[in-house]
């Protein structure tokens, strides 16, 4: 049995790539199940009605990732 969940894309930050079918890898701020928004990186269908697997990051996790990338 699939569990129900809700999401709201609060802010579209960046499109990193797009495939031939129109799916885009996006970095967004997303609120999951009415919770405070988190940074979210995943593939989305053209109208955001379907999504692929992805990762969500808290502000602290995102900052740590950003510092790591800047240090590379």
The first five atom37 places (N, CA, C, CB, O) and aatype in JSON, in Angstrom:
{
  "aatype": [20, 20, 20, 20, 20, 20, 20, 20, 20, 20, 20, 20, 20, 20, 20, 20, 20, 20, 20, 20, 20, 20, 20, 20, 20, 20, 20, 20, 20, 20, 20, 20, 20, 20, 20, 20, 20, 20, 20, 20, 20, 20, 20, 20, 20, 20, 20, 20, 20, 20, 20, 20, 20, 20, 20, 20, 20, 20, 20, 20, 20, 20, 20, 20, 20, 20, 20, 20, 20, 20, 20, 20],
  "atom_mask": [
    [1, 1, 1, 1, 1],
    [1, 1, 1, 1, 1],
    [1, 1, 1, 1, 1],
    [1, 1, 1, 1, 1],
    [1, 1, 1, 1, 1],
    [1, 1, 1, 1, 1],
    [1, 1, 1, 1, 1],
    [1, 1, 1, 1, 1],
    [1, 1, 1, 1, 1],
    [1, 1, 1, 1, 1],
    [1, 1, 1, 1, 1],
    [1, 1, 1, 1, 1],
    [1, 1, 1, 1, 1],
    [1, 1, 1, 1, 1],
    [1, 1, 1, 1, 1],
    [1, 1, 1, 1, 1],
    [1, 1, 1, 1, 1],
    [1, 1, 1, 1, 1],
    [1, 1, 1, 1, 1],
    [1, 1, 1, 1, 1],
    [1, 1, 1, 1, 1],
    [1, 1, 1, 1, 1],
    [1, 1, 1, 1, 1],
    [1, 1, 1, 1, 1],
    [1, 1, 1, 1, 1],
    [1, 1, 1, 1, 1],
    [1, 1, 1, 1, 1],
    [1, 1, 1, 1, 1],
    [1, 1, 1, 1, 1],
    [1, 1, 1, 1, 1],
    [1, 1, 1, 1, 1],
    [1, 1, 1, 1, 1],
    [1, 1, 1, 1, 1],
    [1, 1, 1, 1, 1],
    [1, 1, 1, 1, 1],
    [1, 1, 1, 1, 1],
    [1, 1, 1, 1, 1],
    [1, 1, 1, 1, 1],
    [1, 1, 1, 1, 1],
    [1, 1, 1, 1, 1],
    [1, 1, 1, 1, 1],
    [1, 1, 1, 1, 1],
    [1, 1, 1, 1, 1],
    [1, 1, 1, 1, 1],
    [1, 1, 1, 1, 1],
    [1, 1, 1, 1, 1],
    [1, 1, 1, 1, 1],
    [1, 1, 1, 1, 1],
    [1, 1, 1, 1, 1],
    [1, 1, 1, 1, 1],
    [1, 1, 1, 1, 1],
    [1, 1, 1, 1, 1],
    [1, 1, 1, 1, 1],
    [1, 1, 1, 1, 1],
    [1, 1, 1, 1, 1],
    [1, 1, 1, 1, 1],
    [1, 1, 1, 1, 1],
    [1, 1, 1, 1, 1],
    [1, 1, 1, 1, 1],
    [1, 1, 1, 1, 1],
    [1, 1, 1, 1, 1],
    [1, 1, 1, 1, 1],
    [1, 1, 1, 1, 1],
    [1, 1, 1, 1, 1],
    [1, 1, 1, 1, 1],
    [1, 1, 1, 1, 1],
    [1, 1, 1, 1, 1],
    [1, 1, 1, 1, 1],
    [1, 1, 1, 1, 1],
    [1, 1, 1, 1, 1],
    [1, 1, 1, 1, 1],
    [1, 1, 1, 1, 1]
  ],
  "atom_positions": [
    [[0.84, -1.17, 0.0], [0.0, 0.0, 0.0], [0.9, 1.25, 0.0], [-0.96, -0.01, 1.22], [1.76, 1.39, 0.86]],
    [[0.69, 2.12, -0.94], [1.48, 3.35, -1.04], [0.97, 4.37, -0.03], [1.44, 3.92, -2.48], [-0.24, 4.55, 0.12]],
    [[1.88, 5.03, 0.63], [1.46, 6.07, 1.56], [1.29, 7.38, 0.81], [2.5, 6.24, 2.71], [2.01, 7.67, -0.15]],
    [[0.33, 8.16, 1.23], [0.04, 9.44, 0.59], [0.97, 10.52, 1.16], [-1.44, 9.85, 0.79], [1.31, 10.49, 2.34]],
    [[1.36, 11.44, 0.32], [2.16, 12.56, 0.76], [1.83, 13.76, -0.12], [3.68, 12.24, 0.7], [1.26, 13.62, -1.2]],
    [[2.19, 14.93, 0.38], [1.95, 16.15, -0.4], [3.26, 16.92, -0.5], [0.83, 17.03, 0.25], [4.16, 16.76, 0.32]],
    [[3.32, 17.75, -1.52], [4.5, 18.59, -1.7], [4.09, 19.9, -2.34], [5.57, 17.88, -2.55], [3.1, 19.98, -3.06]],
    [[4.87, 20.92, -2.04], [4.69, 22.22, -2.66], [6.07, 22.76, -3.0], [3.9, 23.21, -1.72], [6.92, 22.9, -2.12]],
    [[6.29, 23.05, -4.27], [7.55, 23.68, -4.68], [7.44, 25.15, -4.32], [7.84, 23.48, -6.22], [6.72, 25.91, -4.97]],
    [[8.16, 25.55, -3.27], [8.1, 26.9, -2.75], [8.92, 27.85, -3.61], [8.6, 26.94, -1.3], [8.52, 29.0, -3.84]],
    [[10.08, 27.37, -4.09], [10.94, 28.21, -4.93], [11.7, 27.32, -5.91], [11.93, 29.05, -4.07], [12.33, 26.34, -5.5]],
    [[11.65, 27.66, -7.18], [12.45, 26.98, -8.19], [13.79, 27.7, -8.28], [11.72, 26.95, -9.58], [13.84, 28.87, -8.68]],
    [[14.87, 27.02, -7.91], [16.17, 27.67, -7.82], [16.97, 27.52, -9.12], [16.97, 27.1, -6.66], [17.48, 28.5, -9.65]],
    [[17.07, 26.27, -9.63], [17.9, 26.05, -10.83], [17.49, 24.79, -11.55], [19.39, 25.98, -10.44], [17.07, 23.81, -10.94]],
    [[17.61, 24.83, -12.87], [17.49, 23.64, -13.71], [18.91, 23.25, -14.1], [16.57, 23.88, -14.99], [19.61, 24.04, -14.74]],
    [[19.33, 22.05, -13.72], [20.7, 21.61, -13.99], [20.83, 20.91, -15.33], [21.17, 20.7, -12.89], [21.88, 21.0, -15.97]],
    [[19.78, 20.22, -15.76], [19.8, 19.53, -17.06], [18.38, 19.16, -17.45], [20.71, 18.26, -17.01], [17.46, 19.19, -16.63]],
    [[18.23, 18.81, -18.73], [16.94, 18.36, -19.25], [17.19, 17.24, -20.23], [16.15, 19.53, -19.93], [18.08, 17.33, -21.08]],
    [[16.4, 16.14, -20.13], [16.58, 15.03, -21.06], [15.64, 15.16, -22.25], [16.35, 13.69, -20.34], [14.85, 16.1, -22.33]],
    [[15.73, 14.21, -23.18], [14.95, 14.27, -24.43], [13.45, 14.17, -24.19], [15.38, 13.16, -25.35], [12.66, 14.63, -25.02]],
    [[13.03, 13.58, -23.07], [11.6, 13.45, -22.76], [11.05, 14.67, -22.01], [11.36, 12.2, -21.94], [9.87, 14.7, -21.67]],
    [[11.9, 15.66, -21.75], [11.46, 16.87, -21.08], [11.62, 16.85, -19.57], [10.04, 17.12, -21.41], [11.35, 17.86, -18.91]],
    [[12.07, 15.72, -19.0], [12.31, 15.67, -17.56], [13.54, 16.51, -17.25], [12.51, 14.19, -17.08], [14.52, 16.51, -17.99]],
    [[13.47, 17.24, -16.13], [14.56, 18.15, -15.77], [15.09, 17.83, -14.37], [14.1, 19.62, -15.84], [14.32, 17.56, -13.45]],
    [[16.39, 17.86, -14.23], [17.02, 17.75, -12.91], [17.03, 19.16, -12.34], [18.49, 17.13, -12.99], [17.64, 20.06, -12.9]],
    [[16.33, 19.34, -11.2], [16.13, 20.67, -10.64], [16.56, 20.74, -9.19], [14.68, 21.07, -10.76], [16.47, 19.77, -8.44]],
    [[17.04, 21.92, -8.81], [17.26, 22.25, -7.4], [16.15, 23.21, -7.01], [18.7, 22.89, -7.16], [16.01, 24.29, -7.6]],
    [[15.35, 22.81, -6.03], [14.21, 23.6, -5.59], [14.15, 23.64, -4.07], [12.89, 23.03, -6.16], [14.81, 22.85, -3.4]],
    [[13.37, 24.56, -3.54], [12.96, 24.52, -2.15], [11.58, 23.89, -2.14], [12.96, 25.95, -1.47], [10.65, 24.41, -2.76]],
    [[11.43, 22.76, -1.43], [10.18, 22.01, -1.43], [9.71, 21.77, -0.01], [10.35, 20.67, -2.18], [10.48, 21.38, 0.86]],
    [[8.42, 22.01, 0.21], [7.77, 21.68, 1.47], [7.1, 20.32, 1.3], [6.74, 22.78, 1.9], [6.23, 20.16, 0.44]],
    [[7.51, 19.35, 2.12], [6.94, 18.0, 2.06], [5.97, 17.83, 3.22], [8.06, 16.91, 2.12], [6.33, 18.05, 4.38]],
    [[4.74, 17.44, 2.92], [3.71, 17.2, 3.93], [3.51, 18.39, 4.87], [4.06, 15.96, 4.75], [3.3, 18.21, 6.07]],
    [[3.58, 19.6, 4.31], [3.32, 20.8, 5.1], [4.44, 21.21, 6.03], [2.1, 20.61, 5.89], [4.29, 22.15, 6.81]],
    [[5.56, 20.53, 5.96], [6.71, 20.87, 6.82], [7.49, 22.04, 6.22], [7.64, 19.64, 7.01], [7.28, 22.41, 5.06]],
    [[8.4, 22.63, 7.01], [9.23, 23.72, 6.46], [10.0, 23.25, 5.23], [10.22, 24.23, 7.54], [10.43, 22.09, 5.16]],
    [[10.17, 24.12, 4.25], [10.83, 23.71, 3.01], [12.3, 23.34, 3.22], [10.72, 24.82, 1.97], [12.99, 23.89, 4.08]],
    [[12.74, 22.39, 2.39], [14.14, 21.95, 2.37], [14.64, 22.04, 0.94], [14.3, 20.5, 2.94], [13.86, 22.03, -0.01]],
    [[15.97, 22.11, 0.8], [16.56, 22.06, -0.52], [16.34, 20.66, -1.07], [18.08, 22.42, -0.49], [16.51, 19.68, -0.35]],
    [[15.97, 20.57, -2.34], [15.59, 19.29, -2.94], [16.21, 19.2, -4.33], [14.03, 19.14, -3.0], [16.06, 20.11, -5.15]],
    [[16.89, 18.1, -4.59], [17.53, 17.88, -5.88], [16.99, 16.58, -6.44], [19.09, 17.84, -5.75], [17.22, 15.51, -5.87]],
    [[16.27, 16.66, -7.58], [15.69, 15.46, -8.19], [15.22, 15.76, -9.61], [14.52, 14.93, -7.35], [15.2, 16.91, -10.05]],
    [[14.85, 14.69, -10.32], [14.27, 14.81, -11.66], [12.77, 15.05, -11.53], [14.55, 13.55, -12.51], [12.1, 14.43, -10.72]],
    [[12.26, 15.97, -12.36], [10.83, 16.28, -12.4], [10.33, 16.18, -13.83], [10.56, 17.69, -11.82], [11.03, 16.53, -14.78]],
    [[9.09, 15.71, -13.98], [8.44, 15.71, -15.29], [8.12, 17.15, -15.66], [7.15, 14.82, -15.28], [8.18, 18.04, -14.81]],
    [[7.77, 17.4, -16.93], [7.59, 18.78, -17.4], [6.62, 19.64, -16.58], [7.12, 18.76, -18.8], [6.88, 20.84, -16.42]],
    [[5.56, 19.1, -16.07], [4.58, 19.9, -15.32], [4.65, 19.67, -13.81], [3.18, 19.59, -15.81], [3.73, 20.03, -13.08]],
    [[5.74, 19.07, -13.35], [5.95, 18.75, -11.92], [4.89, 17.82, -11.36], [5.98, 20.03, -11.11], [4.65, 17.82, -10.15]],
    [[4.24, 17.02, -12.21], [3.23, 16.08, -11.7], [3.85, 14.74, -11.31], [2.14, 15.86, -12.74], [3.25, 13.98, -10.55]],
    [[5.04, 14.45, -11.82], [5.75, 13.22, -11.46], [7.18, 13.59, -11.11], [5.72, 12.19, -12.63], [7.73, 14.59, -11.58]],
    [[7.79, 12.74, -10.27], [9.16, 13.01, -9.84], [9.95, 11.72, -9.77], [9.19, 13.72, -8.49], [9.39, 10.64, -9.6]],
    [[11.26, 11.85, -9.9], [12.15, 10.72, -9.71], [12.71, 10.73, -8.29], [13.3, 10.75, -10.74], [12.37, 11.59, -7.48]],
    [[13.56, 9.76, -8.02], [14.21, 9.73, -6.71], [15.14, 10.92, -6.6], [14.98, 8.4, -6.5], [15.7, 11.38, -7.59]],
    [[15.3, 11.4, -5.39], [16.16, 12.55, -5.18], [16.64, 12.62, -3.75], [15.43, 13.82, -5.54], [16.49, 11.67, -2.98]],
    [[17.21, 13.76, -3.4], [17.66, 13.98, -2.04], [17.12, 15.31, -1.54], [19.2, 13.95, -1.95], [16.93, 16.25, -2.31]],
    [[16.89, 15.38, -0.23], [16.52, 16.64, 0.4], [17.61, 16.98, 1.42], [15.11, 16.55, 1.08], [18.18, 16.1, 2.07]],
    [[17.87, 18.27, 1.54], [18.91, 18.73, 2.45], [18.37, 19.86, 3.32], [20.16, 19.2, 1.65], [17.7, 20.77, 2.83]],
    [[18.68, 19.79, 4.61], [18.36, 20.91, 5.5], [19.25, 22.09, 5.15], [18.54, 20.5, 7.01], [20.18, 21.95, 4.35]],
    [[18.98, 23.24, 5.73], [19.83, 24.4, 5.5], [21.27, 24.11, 5.89], [19.31, 25.62, 6.27], [22.21, 24.51, 5.19]],
    [[21.46, 23.43, 7.01], [22.8, 23.11, 7.49], [23.51, 22.14, 6.54], [22.74, 22.51, 8.9], [24.69, 22.32, 6.24]],
    [[22.79, 21.13, 6.07], [23.37, 20.17, 5.13], [23.72, 20.84, 3.81], [22.41, 19.0, 4.88], [24.77, 20.56, 3.22]],
    [[22.85, 21.72, 3.33], [23.11, 22.44, 2.1], [24.34, 23.32, 2.23], [21.9, 23.27, 1.69], [25.16, 23.38, 1.32]],
    [[24.46, 24.01, 3.38], [25.62, 24.86, 3.61], [26.91, 24.03, 3.64], [25.46, 25.64, 4.92], [27.92, 24.45, 3.08]],
    [[26.87, 22.86, 4.28], [28.05, 21.99, 4.32], [28.42, 21.52, 2.91], [27.78, 20.77, 5.25], [29.6, 21.47, 2.57]],
    [[27.42, 21.18, 2.1], [27.68, 20.78, 0.72], [28.29, 21.93, -0.07], [26.38, 20.3, 0.04], [29.25, 21.75, -0.82]],
    [[27.72, 23.12, 0.1], [28.22, 24.31, -0.6], [29.67, 24.57, -0.23], [27.36, 25.53, -0.26], [30.49, 24.85, -1.11]],
    [[30.01, 24.5, 1.05], [31.39, 24.72, 1.49], [32.33, 23.67, 0.92], [31.47, 24.71, 3.01], [33.46, 23.99, 0.55]],
    [[31.87, 22.43, 0.84], [32.67, 21.35, 0.26], [32.95, 21.63, -1.2], [31.97, 20.0, 0.42], [34.09, 21.49, -1.66]],
    [[31.9, 22.02, -1.95], [32.08, 22.28, -3.38], [33.0, 23.48, -3.59], [30.71, 22.53, -4.06], [33.87, 23.44, -4.46]],
    [[32.83, 24.53, -2.8], [33.7, 25.71, -2.94], [35.15, 25.39, -2.63], [33.21, 26.84, -2.04], [36.05, 26.05, -3.14]],
    [[35.38, 24.38, -1.79], [36.73, 24.01, -1.42], [37.41, 23.06, -2.41], [36.71, 23.39, -0.08], [38.58, 22.72, -2.24]],
    [[36.69, 22.64, -3.41], [37.25, 21.69, -4.38], [38.15, 22.39, -5.38], [36.13, 20.95, -5.12], [38.71, 21.74, -6.27]]
  ]
}
